[in-house]
């Protein structure tokens, strides 16, 4: 085989791989002074900048400024925005908050069911996040999209509701408030929700539905957004992750179907002080707009009553074809058809003498080595890296700033092993014999996903093209490497993005998945690589790339201003023992935290920091503590508003009043405490099934996390068994450690940021309230007792 054909086919494969990533994002940006009737990225970015000047979590001063800005922006479109305010309790996390949702409505010519456009406007608390990506980007796209729609003079058939939810970062409280307490929620048939879990990358479409997705997928394809990134695998994986969104609340609480759009690259910026306007990828914002405009125009006039269906569809995207879909009922027939075709060709190859049974058996050896060795090495790579670079242990979301180097390193290492294994194969093994092993494993994978992960059933498509290439090899004609490379394109276009996206979505501890998919894709490319005479050279080049990527990762492993280290510091005062201590969530102390904690801090005692566990999916507790001076601080006070026995039940109402400017209050009661009834600021939490009063499966003794606005007290009403004499532990948090006049904490260095996902820079006061009945009281009788 002439060298230039090898080089041309290799360049073609590299070009297809590059195109798989390049085409995922729109490259043409709607920038500049465009006419009012066109969506302008420039105008949308102005909204992002205005909203992300400061952290604007619920309860902060900047939060109210952003709320007012959004009200003014909607009024400027001649809309009549309204605020929905009220207490909302998240039964999954136990979070109580008082969000302020912002709503506006465009009346349709044939009102009935409504289309909901949604994003949230609060930023993540604790970490000084400016919320540019999450989710000022979504709000800005909606503002500019609605403005464009109205400027075009369109009058929709369906009503269009604009909803900017609040308290999403606290536990989806705003969505819960809207779904369960606003009358408009019952009119909503479909929601478009725009989100972010990073500051860049392609935006993926994920469905939220309780029924089948058939009509939703067909409608999405008919709306024909450009550069769709959508697959049924993504939603199957998403449902297994601890990542709920506002769309989840709408689906679970209101049976409202929805499309959820989010970009997740640059995950290291998520919920951190780096989620700023300057770090936001403009192409990602344009991608969100490229979804919104065609979908809003389509569903503004579509029959929204015809979106429910019982059938599920497999779906995925391909360049030039858009969204490809077919019903779940096709999954097993397609597998059966592929299996029959593979077996027929396998037998045909034996009969034609294309290979022998021994040759096919030998062909499994290099593939199994290539499959197992890099996958195993990659599995242990992340724990090894955390030990070699201890600072990675404090990146709670598990994706460091140089994470993409490690993904590239794993891919290069895997390719080096693959090329070397096939370079060292026996000379009597030709390409056709080598192809049997990967096709066999691909067929097994298709069966497994059909049984366990139906959303990934479209993996049968690369298998089909692999079978076609297998047929061309059996024909024993002179191979056309360029044709073979082109027929490998579907496999590359479908699988290459997964190699990069899985470690981003699932943390770098899932690097072994990248190695696994790389080997599986390499197996599909054997009708090209199997004819190469330069596989040793390619193995060496890949090995050098592996070392280069590790070197690049090392050079970018230090924490500097562009890649700051996440640290944490809190001051905890225990009123019960009149003691105080400094506390951190860091596993590795930097110089800034060491000033307060010392060079040899004590490991945190669970008893000492009772309940001081971050209320997040990471569930982190304090790691180190050091004694601190007791400062004059005003803890919250509690009084009994009611304590009465009625029909042998103790009716107890306590009110906890903040005595300083608080952000949050966590309340703990024994987890074996039985409640006949419970009410928190007028909200009655329920069990998951809705019957009986609140008996949530609590973490330890945790009862509720109350996010405080305007220093409103927490009012707890309980009906308890007559003999109950419980105590209540309260932890209160103010976010002013670095600014409080009683403390002299140095300014955080520029190469550090507040650690996300946990309480940070807080003054914490812990105290216990005795809820024993002060005096025996007569049991009150009701009319039925007379």
N, C-alpha and C positions, 0 to 999 in steps of 0.2 A: 504494500500500500504506500503510495507516494506520500512524502512528509507533508506536502502542502495540503493534501486532503485531510490529514489528521489535524493540522493546525486550523484549517477552515472549519471543520466540524467542532473542534474545541471552542473556537471563538464564537461559533453560533450558539453553543450551549451556554457559554458565559453571557452572551447577549440576551438570550431568552431569560436567564436568571435575573439579569439586571432589569429587564423590562417588567418582570413580575413585581418588582418593588417600585420601579419608576411609575408604572401605570396605576398603582394603587392610590396615588394622590393626584389631584388636579394640578397641573403645572401652570395653567393660565389663571392669573389672579385678576379679579375685577377691581382693579385699583384706579385711582385718579378721580377727576371730577366728572363722574358719569351722570347721565340724565336722571331725573327723579324717578323715572319709570323703570330703572334698572337697579338691581342689587349692587351696592357698592361696598367692597371690603374696607375701603378707606373710612367710610361712614361707620361701619360696624366696629372697626378698631377704636374709633373715638369713644364709643360706648364702653368698650373694654377698659380703656385707659381711665375714663372717668370713674368707673366702678372699682378699680383695683388700685387706687392711690394708697389705701391703707387696708389693714385687716378689718373685715366687717362681719364678724361673727355675731350671732344673735345676742343682744345684751350690750354690745359695744356702741360707742358714740358714732363711729363711722357707719354702723349698720343702719341707723336712722337716716343718715345722709344719703346712703345708697337707695333706701326705700323712697325717700322724697324725690331723688333724681329719677327713678323709674316712674313714679306718679306723674312727674312733669313731662317726661318723654312720651308717655301714653296720651296725656292731655294735648300735647303738641300735634298729635295725629287726629285730633277731634274725637278721641275716644273718651269714655267716662269711667276711669278706673275706680275700683273700690278696694277697701282693705277688709279682709276677713281676719278677725282676731279671736283667739280663744285658747284654752288649755287643751293640750293633746298629750296622751300617754302612749308610749311605744311599748307594747306588751312583750316584745322580744328582748329589748335591752333594758326595760324598766326606766326609761327616760321620760320625765315630765317637763314640758316647756310650753311657752305661750307665744307661738309664732304669729307673724303678721303676713299672711298671703296677700299678693296683689293680683287683682283680677280685672279684666276688661273683656268686652264682648263686641263682635261685629255681627249685626243682625243679617240673617239670610232672607232670601225671597220666599223660601219654602221651609220655614223653621220646623224642626222636629228633633231629630238627633243632631248632636253638635260634634264638631271637631275641636279637640283640645291641643293647643300648642303650649309646651311646658318646659321650664328649666328652673333651677333654684338660684337665689341671689345671695344667700348667706355663704360666708367663707368658713373654712375649718377653724375651730378654736385652738387655743393653747400654743400653736406653733408659729404665730405671726404670719400665717399664710395670707397673701393678698387676693387669692382666689381668682386670678386672671383666667387660668384655664378652667378651673373647677369652682364656679361654673359661669363666671362673667362672660366667657366665650359663648356659651349657649344662650344666655339672655340677650347678648348683643346681636347674635344672628337672628333671633326672633324679633327684636325691635326693628332691625333694618329690613327683615323679610316682610313683616306686617306693613311697615311704611311703604315698601315697594308695591305690595299688593294693593294697598289703598290708593297709591299714586296712579296706578294703572286704571283707576276708575271701575274696578271690578266689583260686582255685587254677588256674593256667593249665594248658592241655593241653600246651603246649610249654614247655621250659625257657627261662628268661629270664636272659641273662648281662648283668651290668652291668660295663662296662669304662671306667675313667678312665685314659686313656693319658698317658704322660709323654714328654718330649722331642719333642713335636709341633713346637714352634717351632724346633727345631734341624735338622729334616729328616725329620720323621715317624718318628723312631726307635722310639718306643714301639709304634706300630701295626705297624711292621716286625717288632719283637720278638714281638709277640703272634701275628701272622699266620704267621710262619715257625717259631716255637719253642714255642708253647703248644698242648697237645693239644686244648683246647676250640675252637680256631680251626677245626678240621676239622668241627665239629658245627654251626657257624654257617651258617644259610641266608640270613639277612637282617639288615642293620644299620640302625639309626636313629642318625645322627650329628648332633650339635648344635654349631654353631659361630657365629662372629661375625667380621666384618671392619670393625668400626666400633662405635659405641655406640648406634645407634638405627635406626629405620625398620622397614619390613615385612620379615618373614623369608620368603625364597624357598625353595621346594623344588626340589632338583636331584637327578636320578637318577645313580647309578653302577652300570653294568651292562656286561658284556662281550657280552651277547646282545641280543635284542630286548626292548623295554620294555612289550609289550602287557599282560602279566598284572600287572606292577607298577603300571601306570597304572590298570588296572581295580580293583585292590585298593585303591589310594589313594583313588579316587573312592568306592568302596564304604564305606571307613572314614569318609568324609565329614567331614574336619576343617573347622572353620569358618574363613572368611576365607583360603581357599587362594590362595597366590600361586605359580603354577607355570606354566611354559611350556617347550615343547621348544626354543624359541629360546635360552632362558637356558642350557641345558646345551650347546647347540651352540657358543655363545660361550664358555662356561666352559672347554670342552675346548681352545680355542685360546689360553687365557691361561696364564701361568706360575704358576698358583695351584693346587697340589695340596693335598689334605687327607688325613687319616687314611683317609677312605673310598676315596681313590684307591689307597692301598696294599692295602686289603682286596680291592678289585676286581682289581688287577693281579697281586698275589702269591697271593691265595687264591681268586680267582673268586667272591667274596662280593658279592652284589647289595646295594644300599643306597639309602636316602634320606638326603640331606644337606640340612640346614636352616641357613640363615645370614641374618642381617641385615647390611646393608652401608652404611647411611646414616651420616652424621657420620664419614666415612672419615678425616677429619683426626685423629681420636683413635686410630686403629689403630696398635698397637705403640708408643704413646707414653706418657709419664707422665700424660697426660690420660685414659687408659683406667681410670677410677676409678669407684667405687660411685656417687658423686654425679652423674656425667655419664651414667649408664646410663638409657636410656629404658625405663620400666616397661611400656609398651605392647608393646615389642619382646619383653620377657621373657614377657609374657602370650601373645603370638603363638606363641612356641616351645612353651609349655604347651598351647596349643590344637591344636598338631600332635601332641604327644606322647601325650596322654591317649586320644584316639580310636584312634590308630594302635597304641598299646601294647595296648589292650583288644581291638582287632580281630585283630592278629597273635598275640596270646597264645593264641588258640584256632584260628587259621586253619591250613590245610594248607600248611606251609612248603615242602613238596616240589614244589608245583605253581606255583612262581613263575617258573621259567625259561621262556623262549619265544623263538621265532625271529623273530616279527613285531615291527616297530617301529610306534609310534603317534605321530602329531602330537597335541599336547595344549596347552591353554591354559585360563585361568580367566576366568569372567565372573560378576559379582554375581548372586545368586539362583539361578544355574545350577550353580555350583561348577566342577568340573573337566570341561571338554568335550574329547572325544578322538575320533579316527578313525584308521584304519590308513594307513600310507604308501601303500598300494596305491590309495587314493582320490585321491592328490595330483594326478596327471595327468588323471584323469577330471573332477575338479572344475575344474581349469584349463581343460580343453577345453569343459566345460559353460559356464563363465563367459565364455570367449572367444566361443562361439557366440551366447550371449545378448546380449553386447555388440555383436557384428556385426549381428545381426538388428535390434536396436533402432536401431543407427546407420543402417542402410538404411531402416528404417521412418520414422525422423525425416526423412531426405531426401525420401522419398515424400510424407510429410504436409506438407512445407514448413516443418517446425519450424526448419530452418536450411539454409544452403547450404554447398557445399564451401568457398567462400571464407570464410564466417563461421567454419567449423570450423578452417580454417587460421589465421585471425587469432587464434582462441582459444588457439593454442599460444604466441603471443608473450608475453602477460602471465604465463602459467604458467612458461615457460622463464626469463624474467627473475627471477621470484619464486624459482625453484628455484636458479638459479646465483648470483645476487648475494649474498643473505645467507649461503649456504653457503660461498662463497669468503671473504667477510668474516670469518665465524666461524672458518674454517680458520687464518687469520693472526692471530686475536685473541689466542690464548694466548701465542705467541712475543712479540707486542707487549707484552702485560701483564707477561711475565717481564722484559723490558727496562725497562719503566716502574716496576715494583715488583721490584727485584732480589732481595728476600728470598724471593720465590716459588721462585727457583731452588734454594733449600735445603730446600724441602718435597719430599722425595724421592718420595712417592707421588702428587705432582702434583695434589693437591686441597686448596687453601688453605681457611682458616676461612670466608672469604666466598665460597666456591665456588658456593653456591646463588644468590647475587646474580647471578653471571655467567651461570648457566644461565637465570635469569629474564630477564636482559638480552638474551641471544641470542634467546629466544622472542619477546620484545617487539619486537626489531629485525626479526625475520623477519615477524611479523605486520604491522608498519608497512609493510614493502616489499610484502607481499601485498595488503593493503588498498589501498595507493596504486596498485599496478599495475592492480587491477581497478576502481578508481575512474576511472582514466584510459583505460579501454578504449573503443573506438569505440561509439557509441550503438546501432549495428545489431547488436551482439553481445548476445544474450539469454542467460539462464542455461543453457539446454539446450546451446547451442553451446560455452559455456565449460566445460561438464562433460566434454566429450569428451577434452580434453588430459590432465587428471589421471587419468581412467579408463584411457587408453591407457598412461600411464606405470605405473600400478598393475598393469596386466596384464603389462607387461614385467618388473616387479619380481617378480611371482608366478612367472613363468617362470624368472627368474634364481635365486631362492631354491630352487625345486624342483630345480634343477641343482646348486647349490653349497652350500645351507644348508637342508636339508630340514626342520629343526626350525622354520623360520620360515614353513612352508607355510600356516599358518593365516592369513596375510595375505590369503588369498583371501576370508575372511569379510567384512572391510570392503569389499572389491571387490564382493561380491555385493550388499551393501546400497547401494553406490554405483550399481550397475546398476539396482536397483529404483527409486532416486530419479531416475535418468536416464529411466526409463520414465514416471514421474509428470510429469516436465517435458515430455516429448514429447507427452503427452496434451493439452497446451496449456490445461488447465483452470486455474481460479484457484488459485494455489498456497496451500497451508495450511502456513504457516511453522512452526507448532508441531508438526504431524505430521512435516514434513521434519526438524526438529531432533531429534525422537524417533528417527527412522530413522537419524540420524547417531550415535546413542548407542553402538552396537557399535564403530564406528571409534574414537570417543573413549576408550571404556573399554579398548580393546586397545592403542592407540597412545600416549595421553597419558602413562602411566607410563614408557614407553620413552624419551620425550623427556627425562625427568628422570633416569632410572637409568643411561643409557649413559655420560654424563660422570662419574658417580660410580664406576661399575665400571671404566671405561677411562681415567680421568684427564681433566682439563679440556682436554687437547690434542684430545680427541674432541668438542669443542663443536659442530663442524660437523655431527655426526650429529644433534644436537638440532635444528639449523636445518633439516636435510634432512627429518626426520620431521615437523617443524612445517609445512613447505610441503606435504608429502604429505597430512597430515591436513587442512590448509586446503583442498586440492583436493577432498577428500571432502565438505567443508562448503559447497561452492559452491551446492548446491541451496537453501541458506539465504542465504549471504552474497551470492550472485549477484543476489538480488532487492533488496538493500539500496540505498537512495539516500544513505546517510550514510557510505559507505566512506572518503571523505576525512577525515571527522571521526574515524572509528575509526583511520585511519592516524596522525592527529595524536596521538590519545590513546596509541596504542601507542608512538609515537616519544617522547612524554613519559615513558611508563613505562620505556622503554629508558634514557633519561637518568637517571631516578630510580634505577633499579637500579644503573647505573654509579656514581652518587653514593653510594648505600648501600654498594656494594662498597668505594669509596674510603674512606668514613668508618670502615669496619671492616678496613682494610688494615694498620693499624699493629699492632705486636706488643706486647700488654699481658699482664697476668697471666692473663686469661681466654683469650687467644689468643697463647700464648708462642712465641717464635722458637726453632727447633731448631738448637742449636750443638754443636760437637764439639771435643774437645781430647784429645790423647794425648801421652805422653812416650815417645820411642823411643830406646833405647840399643843401638848397634851394637857388640857385643863385638869383632868382627873388626878394626874400625878404631879402637876406643876413642873413639868420638865419640857425641854425643847431640844430639837435636833435638826441638823441639816440632812437632807435626803436627796438621792438621785436615782434615776432609772438606768443610768449608764453602767455598762459592764466594764468599760475602760474609761478611766478619768483623764480628762485633759487638764492643762494647767489652770484654766479658769475655774473649774469645779474643785480642783485640788486646793485652791486658796481657802475654801470654806470647809471642805471635808478632810483636808490633810493628805499626806502622802500614804498613810496606812489606815484607811477608814474601816469601820467594822461592817461585816455583812449584816444586812438588815434583818431584824427579827420580825417574823410574821405577827407575833403578839404585839410588838412595839408599834408597828405600823398597821394596826388593825384596820382592814378595809381600804387601805390606801392603794388600791389596785385600779389601774386605768380601766374605765368602762369602755372598752373597745374590743374588736375582734382579736387583738393581740394579747389582751389580758395580762399586761406586764405589771409587776409589783416592784417596789423599791428594791434596789440592789445593795446600796451602801448607805450608812448613816454615820453621823458624828455629832457629839454633843454641841449644843448651841446655847447662847445666853437667852434667858427668858425675857421677852420684850413686853412692854405694856400694850396689850391688844384687847379689843372688846369682842368677846364671843357672843354668838346669838343667844337670845333668851327664849324661854318657852313658858307658856302658861296653859292651864286647863280651862278650856271654854265650856266643857261639859264632862261630867263623870258621874253617871247615874246607872243604877240597876233597874232594868225594866224586864219583867217576866224572866228573871234569872239570867239575863244577859247584861253584860257591862257595856254601856254606851259611852264611849270615850272620844272626846274631841280635844286635840292639842294644837296650838298655834306656835310656830317657831318664827321668831322675828329676827331678821338680820340687824346687827348693830354697827355694821360697817359696810362698805361697798363690796358686795359679794357677786361672784359669777355663778357659783354652783354650790349645791348642798347635797351630800349623799347621806342617806338615812339607812341604818341597819337595825334589824330586830332579829331575834332568834329564828332560824329557818324552820323550826318546828312549831312556830306560833300559828295557831289556827285563827282565821278571821271569819266571822259570820258575815261580815260586810266590811268594805274598805272604800274610802273616798279620799281622793287627793286633789285639793283645790277644786272641788266640784266634779271631778272626773272619777268614774267608777271603773277601775281596771277589771277586766274579765279574764277568765281562763280562755285558752285557745278555742274550746268548743262553744264558748258563750254561756254555758249553764253554770250556775253557782258563782259565788264571788271569788275574788282574787286569791289564787293559790299558786302563783308563778313558781316555777322551778328555779329558785334563786341560787346565785353563786354565793356560797357561804351564807352569811346573814344579810346579804344585800337586799334592800327593799325598794328604794327608788333613788334616782339621780335627778334632782330638780335644778333646772337651769333658770336663773333668776333674772327677771327684767324689772327695772324700776324699783328694786328692793322690795318687791311684793312678798309677803310672808308665805310660808308653807303651812297649809291648814290640813290636818289629817284627822278624818273621822273614822272610827273603828267600832264595830260591834264584836265583842270578845266573849268567850265563855266566862261565867261569873267568877271563876277562880283564877283567871289570868292576872298576873301581876308582873308584866314584862318590863324590861328596860329598853331604852332607845339610845343608840350611839349615833352621833351626828358629826360628820366631817364637813367643814365649810371651807370654801376656796375663794380667795381674792387673787386677781391676776396682777398684783402690783408690787411684787417683791423687789424688782429693780428700781422702782420709783418711790417706794414708801420712805418717809422721813426717818423712821426708826431703824432703817437698815442702810448699810453702806456697801452694797454689792457693786463691784466694778462693772463697767460696761462690757457686754459680751464682745470678744475679739471678732474681727471681721472674717476670720477663717472658720467661724462657728455659727450655727443657727440653733434655735430652739428645737429640740427633738419633737417630731410629730407624733400624733396618736396617743400621747399621754399628757397628764397635767404637768404644766411647766411654768417656771417663774412665778410660783404661787406661794402665798402665805396660807397655810392650812391650820385650822384649829379643830382639835378633836375633843369632844366632851360627851359624857353619858348623862341622860336624863332618866330619873327613876319614875316609872309610870305606875307604881303601886298606889292604890287608892288611899288618899291621906286619912280619911275617916270612914268608918262603916256608914253606909247610907241605906235607908229603907228602900225596899224594892217597890217601884211604882206599879200600880195596877192599871190595866186598860179597861175600856168599856166592856169587853168580852169577859173580863174576870168578875164583874159585878154580879 
